[in-house]
Amino acid sequence: MKKSERLNQELIYLSEKHSFHLKELMSEFNISKSTALRDISNLEAMGLSLYVENGRYGGYKILSQNLLTPIYFNSNEILAIFFALKSLDLLSSTPFEKSYKQIREKLYHTIPAQLKSHIATVLDFIQYYNASTQQHILYLADILDSIVHEYTLHISYNQYQYIETDIQVYELFYRNGVWFCSALDIPSETWGIYRCDCISTLQANSVNDHSFSRSTLAEFQTQYEDTYHDIPFKCKLSTFGVELFTKNQYPNMELHYIDGSPYITGGYNKDELDYMTHYLMSLGTHVDIIYPEQLKKNYLHQMQRIIARYH
């Protein structure tokens, strides 16, 4: 490990400690006593505030537990950070107020001119093509805050029909350009997946008598996953079908190889028949539905409707 990398790792290691002994540093990073002493001197020069306490139970005492000292990155690490930030530009909405472009500009002004030029050149060679969020989502920050602080929300929701209800959100996730949240509907105690762009109004509930712990919400989710998708399915894929599947898949399906051939298996609910059909149609000629018959019939029905448009 290079010295700069070791010093960064030592800063991280010490960030959660009130005190430490020299032997701890030597053991953790497999370094000699003389190297450990030099590293401590370098850490102080980098801004780590500590003092030596003598005696049997002495050692090094850290004055502040907050890691306010700078972390140093080499040029490749800095390039990797800018690479990651550029990829996040595809998200027009995030739970955070500041855009990634603003963050990138702030970082850009802290690095040497030569490195700026190198980063700009490399990033010009890299392009990202993916499904981006179609519109700005209003309540992502509020939803995230409700997850962190475990309180319920009163929402107006309009996807297939208009409803008003109270929910407690378990997690946010982003798939194919769309933000979703998984949540418990409080009045009915049923689990559901909600499109965040279909939430038209949102208000935090002031009384949280009905809020649940994270572990309880996880139990609701597990029960939902085990019982809701109660119609099993199995489809055979071509080699290219595997590639299509790995680029776009859902939690209710898995890829398996049986006698060397690829299959997707899983389950769906009766209310998800059209969703499953449309998903399988997106795989084109690279999927063969093995069962159930209901899914085959609906697949053929949808295909016939498409063919009828051209006759």
Helices and strands as residue ranges (DSSP letters): H 3-14, E 19-20, H 22-29, H 33-45, E 50-53, E 59-62, H 75-87, G 88-90, H 100-108, H 113-124, H 140-149, E 153-158, E 162-175, E 178-185, E 190-195, G 196-198, E 199-204, H 214-227, E 231-237, H 239-247, E 253-258, E 261-268, G 270-272, H 273-281, G 284-286, E 287-291, H 293-308
